């Protein structure tokens, strides 16, 4: 190689990534994405729990699962499969927006 080519190679050699340090901080990125996945999973789990609890609460308040044999009792099988509102998101919305009990 000639002298000018060596100067150009030395100039551009500094812009090449250092391969030893290229993947050194990969675990930080993996930790961040792992936290995102875990937190999203927890949010989904809480949303499902709120929907189920609000569905059963609304069914109890509207007396949709009254036991036909024993008056004043609740049919537990009905309570597990009842759909007290047309859509699941209505339960979620009501459960999130009505955190405090109604004042009497």
N, C-alpha and C positions, 0 to 999 in steps of 0.2 A: 504494500500500500504506500501511497505517496503521502507526503506531508500534509497537504490540504485535506485529504480524506481522513487522516487521523485526527485532525483538529475538529472536523465536523462530527466524527464518531464520539469524541470526548464531550462535545457540546451536548449532543443528544443522549449520551449515556446517562446523564443525570435525570432525564425525564422518564426513564424506564422504571417500572415499579420494582421495589426490592422484594424479591420472591420469598425471602425468609420472613418478612413482616406482613405478607399479603393476607394471610389467614390467622394472624395472631389474635385479633379481637373478635373472632367469630362467635365465641361463647356468649358475648354480651348481646349480640343480635339474637341468638337462639334463646337466651334468657328472656329477652323482651317479648319475643313472639310466643314463648311458652306462657308467660304471664297473661298475654292478650287472650290466648286460647282458654286458659283456666278461668279468667274473669268472665269471658263470654259464656262459658259453660255454666258458671254459677248464676249469671243473670238469667239464662234460659231456664235453669232449674227453679229459681225463685219465681219466674213468670208462670211456669207450669203449676207450682204449688199455690200461687195466688188464684189462678183460674179454678183449680179444683176446690179450694176452700171457699171461694166466693160463689161457686156453683152450688155447693151444698148449703151454704148460709142462705142464699136466696131461695132455694127449695124449701128450707125449713121455715123461713119467714112467710112464704106464700102458701105453706101447707100443701105442697105438691106430693109429699111422701107420707101422708097420714096412713096409719095402719088400719085396714078396713075391719079387722076382727077386734082389736083392742083399741077402743076410743081413747084419744089423747096420747097414744104412743106413736113412735116413728118406725116406718118400715126401712130397715137398714139396707136391704137388698136394693130397694128403690133408690135410696140415697146414693148408692155407689154408681148407678147408671143413669140417673136423672140428668136431663139437659134443661135447666130452668130458664135459660135465655137462648135466643136463636143462634148466637155466635159466641165463640170463645173470647174474642177480643172485647166484647161487652163486659164480660166478667173481669178481664184484666183491667180495663179502663176504670170500672167502678171500684175495684179493689185498690188501685193505685191512687185514685182521686179522693176516696173517702177513707182516710186513715183514722180519723177520730170518730168515736161513736156519736150518734145524734144526742144533743142536749135535751133533757126532758124538762 
